[in-house]
């Protein structure tokens, strides 16, 4: 991206060159639009469920910034010369269900023929500038709250290999389709300083973005990480995404490992997530109240997984 033109518009509050999850543009003093786009190939066989997962993942970037999703555009790649269009209809129906659940509307979209199915959304949300969350405002002394369990990468990789039990897959898909508006509302109610959603770079990668953006060091407690039921066995068996290795290589020079946990458990820090939860940096005196709120709202997880320290020689410390 360093070769792309720079945009110096003063109303561009958050652009592509930052560490944040979506772009933010100030329309007037009391109104911002927040925009993001995401799509990917199927992770599961059920087209309706795939549509739900992809839509929830796309919506997440906008709600992570504190916004209310308003409109969405479907983005589709589909081999209509090889597969029945009813399959595409089910994907779109699943996506529409999640858009409606988020309080938004679908206003159109675009489809191209491709050899591989891909689906996602371009989402626009709105917020007041005072409600904006970014991932570069974590403060020393904060605790870190995670709103979904880890392990979707291990589960979906094992599923593709035919080695994942149905009950384990259901636990993962139930988590992936949950909207992160629960986490957004938690951060609003309990004085959150910074937020980010956990997706392709894994917990460690997105925590590192928060640490570097905020000029702090983030300590993650391995024993407190919430894990999807059955994912630990799949991790131990080696069902890792290709991104797990690259995430680890990317992070090793920026972290210090003080934990004595076995390697399989440490891999959950690097496991690439699809439609993962929010990592929220918030004051320690709000942590238990925030956890209670998440639990009452049915969040897939509500765990304090670490804390924020003054900047040290590394961005991440695993304990």
Long-range contacts (C-beta under 8 A, 24 or more apart in sequence): 13-129, 13-132, 14-65, 14-132, 14-134, 18-134, 18-136, 18-213, 19-135, 19-136, 19-209, 19-210, 19-212, 19-213, 20-65, 20-134, 20-135, 20-136, 20-196, 20-213, 21-60, 21-61, 21-64, 21-65, 21-135, 21-196, 21-197, 22-61, 22-62, 22-64, 22-65, 22-67, 22-125, 24-65, 24-132, 26-129, 29-129, 30-128, 30-129, 31-126, 31-127, 31-128, 31-129, 32-67, 32-126, 32-127, 32-128, 32-129, 32-132, 33-124, 33-125, 33-126, 34-62, 34-65, 34-66, 34-67, 34-124, 34-125, 34-126, 34-127, 35-62, 35-122, 35-123, 35-124, 35-125, 36-61, 36-62, 36-122, 36-123, 37-75, 37-120, 37-121, 37-122, 37-123, 38-120, 38-121, 39-75, 39-77, 39-118, 39-119, 39-120, 39-121, 40-118, 40-119, 40-120, 40-274, 41-116, 41-117, 41-118, 42-117, 42-119, 43-156, 43-159, 43-176, 43-274, 44-156, 44-159, 44-169, 44-173, 47-87, 47-88, 47-90, 47-91, 47-94, 48-90, 48-91, 48-93, 48-94, 48-97, 49-94, 49-173, 49-177, 50-91, 50-94, 50-119, 51-90, 51-91, 51-92, 51-93, 51-94, 51-95, 51-96, 51-97, 51-98, 51-119, 52-94, 52-95, 52-97, 52-98, 52-177, 53-94, 53-173, 53-176, 53-177, 53-274, 53-275, 54-91, 54-94, 54-95, 54-119, 54-120, 54-121, 55-94, 55-95, 55-96, 55-97, 55-98, 55-99, 55-120, 55-121, 56-98, 56-176, 56-177, 56-178, 56-179, 56-180, 56-275, 57-120, 57-176, 57-199, 57-274, 57-275, 58-120, 58-121, 58-122, 58-123, 59-98, 59-99, 59-102, 59-104, 59-121, 59-123, 59-179, 59-180, 60-179, 60-180, 60-197, 60-199, 60-275, 61-123, 61-197, 62-123, 62-124, 62-125, 63-102, 63-125, 63-179, 63-180, 63-181, 63-183, 63-184, 64-133, 64-180, 64-183, 64-184, 64-195, 64-196, 64-197, 64-278, 65-125, 65-127, 65-132, 65-133, 65-134, 65-195, 66-127, 66-131, 66-132, 66-133, 66-184, 66-187, 66-188, 66-195, 67-125, 67-126, 67-127, 67-131, 68-103, 68-125, 68-126, 68-127, 69-99, 69-102, 69-103, 69-104, 69-123, 69-124, 69-125, 70-104, 70-105, 70-124, 70-125, 70-126, 71-104, 71-105, 71-106, 71-107, 71-123, 71-124, 72-99, 72-104, 72-105, 72-106, 72-107, 72-121, 72-122, 72-123, 72-124, 73-106, 73-107, 73-108, 73-109, 73-110, 73-121, 73-122, 73-123, 74-106, 74-108, 74-109, 74-110, 74-111, 74-119, 74-121, 75-109, 75-110, 75-118, 75-119, 75-120, 75-121, 75-122, 76-109, 76-110, 76-111, 76-112, 76-118, 76-119, 77-111, 77-112, 77-113, 77-114, 77-116, 77-117, 77-118, 77-119, 78-111, 78-112, 78-113, 78-114, 78-117, 78-118, 79-113, 79-114, 79-115, 79-116, 79-117, 80-113, 81-113, 83-117, 91-117, 91-119, 92-119, 95-119, 95-121, 98-177, 98-179, 101-179, 102-179, 102-181, 131-188, 133-184, 133-187, 133-192, 133-194, 133-195, 134-194, 134-195, 134-213, 135-194, 135-195, 135-196, 135-206, 135-209, 135-210, 135-213, 135-214, 136-194, 136-210, 136-213, 136-214, 137-193, 137-194, 137-214, 137-281, 138-193, 138-194, 138-210, 138-211, 138-213, 138-214, 138-216, 138-218, 138-281, 138-308, 139-193, 139-214, 139-216, 139-281, 139-283, 139-308, 140-216, 140-308, 140-309, 140-310, 141-283, 141-284, 141-307, 141-308, 142-193, 142-194, 142-281, 142-282, 142-283, 142-284, 142-307, 142-308, 143-281, 143-282, 143-283, 143-284, 143-287, 143-304, 143-306, 143-307, 143-308, 144-207, 144-218, 144-220, 144-279, 144-280, 144-281, 144-304, 144-305, 144-306, 144-307, 144-308, 145-186, 145-278, 145-279, 145-280, 145-282, 145-287, 145-290, 145-291, 145-294, 145-302, 145-303, 145-304, 145-305, 146-198, 146-203, 146-225, 146-226, 146-277, 146-278, 146-279, 146-280, 146-301, 146-303, 146-305, 147-180, 147-182, 147-183, 147-186, 147-277, 147-278, 147-280, 147-294, 147-299, 147-300, 147-301, 147-302, 148-175, 148-178, 148-198, 148-226, 148-273, 148-276, 148-277, 148-278, 148-299, 148-300, 148-301, 149-175, 149-226, 149-227, 149-228, 149-231, 149-277, 149-300, 149-301, 150-198, 150-203, 150-225, 150-226, 150-227, 150-228, 150-231, 150-268, 150-271, 150-273, 150-276, 151-227, 151-228, 151-231, 151-232, 151-234, 151-235, 151-268, 151-271, 152-176, 152-228, 152-231, 152-271, 152-273, 152-274, 152-275, 152-276, 153-202, 153-240, 153-241, 153-243, 153-244, 153-271, 153-272, 153-273, 153-274, 154-228, 154-231, 154-234, 154-235, 154-239, 154-240, 154-241, 154-267, 154-271, 155-228, 155-230, 155-231, 155-234, 155-239, 156-241, 156-274, 157-234, 157-239, 157-240, 157-241, 158-234, 158-237, 158-239, 161-239, 163-234, 163-237, 163-239, 164-230, 164-234, 164-239, 165-230, 167-229, 167-230, 168-228, 168-229, 168-230, 168-231, 168-234, 171-228, 171-229, 171-230, 172-228, 172-231, 174-300, 175-228, 175-275, 175-277, 175-300, 175-301, 176-274, 176-275, 177-275, 178-275, 178-299, 178-300, 180-277, 180-278, 182-294, 182-297, 182-298, 182-299, 183-277, 183-278, 183-280, 183-294, 183-299, 184-278, 185-293, 185-297, 186-278, 186-280, 186-290, 186-293, 186-294, 186-297, 186-299, 187-278, 187-280, 187-282, 189-290, 189-293, 190-282, 190-283, 190-286, 190-289, 190-290, 190-293, 191-282, 191-283, 191-286, 192-280, 192-281, 192-282, 193-281, 193-282, 193-283, 194-280, 194-281, 195-278, 195-279, 195-280, 195-281, 196-278, 196-279, 197-276, 197-277, 197-278, 197-279, 198-273, 198-276, 198-277, 198-278, 198-279, 199-272, 199-273, 199-274, 199-275, 199-276, 200-243, 200-272, 200-273, 200-274, 201-243, 201-247, 201-250, 201-272, 202-243, 202-244, 202-247, 202-269, 202-270, 202-271, 202-272, 202-273, 203-268, 203-269, 203-270, 203-271, 203-273, 203-276, 203-279, 203-305, 204-247, 204-248, 204-251, 204-255, 204-269, 204-270, 204-316, 204-318, 205-247, 205-250, 205-251, 205-270, 206-279, 207-279, 207-306, 207-315, 207-316, 208-251, 208-254, 208-255, 208-315, 208-316, 210-279, 210-281, 211-311, 211-315, 211-316, 212-315, 214-281, 214-308, 215-311, 216-308, 216-309, 216-310, 216-311, 217-308, 217-309, 217-310, 217-311, 217-312, 217-314, 217-315, 217-316, 217-317, 218-306, 218-307, 218-308, 218-309, 218-315, 218-316, 218-317, 219-306, 219-307, 219-308, 219-309, 219-316, 219-317, 219-319, 220-269, 220-305, 220-306, 220-316, 220-317, 220-318, 220-319, 221-305, 221-306, 221-319, 222-259, 222-261, 222-265, 222-266, 222-268, 222-269, 222-318, 222-319, 223-259, 223-261, 224-303, 224-304, 224-305, 224-306, 225-265, 225-268, 225-269, 225-303, 225-305, 226-301, 226-303, 226-305, 227-268, 231-268, 232-264, 232-265, 235-264, 235-265, 235-267, 235-268, 235-271, 236-264, 240-267, 240-271, 241-271, 241-272, 243-272, 244-270, 244-271, 244-272, 245-270, 247-271, 247-272, 251-316, 254-314, 254-315, 254-316, 255-314, 255-315, 255-316, 255-317, 255-318, 256-313, 256-314, 256-316, 256-317, 256-318, 257-318, 258-317, 258-318, 258-319, 259-318, 259-319, 266-318, 269-318, 277-301, 279-305, 281-308
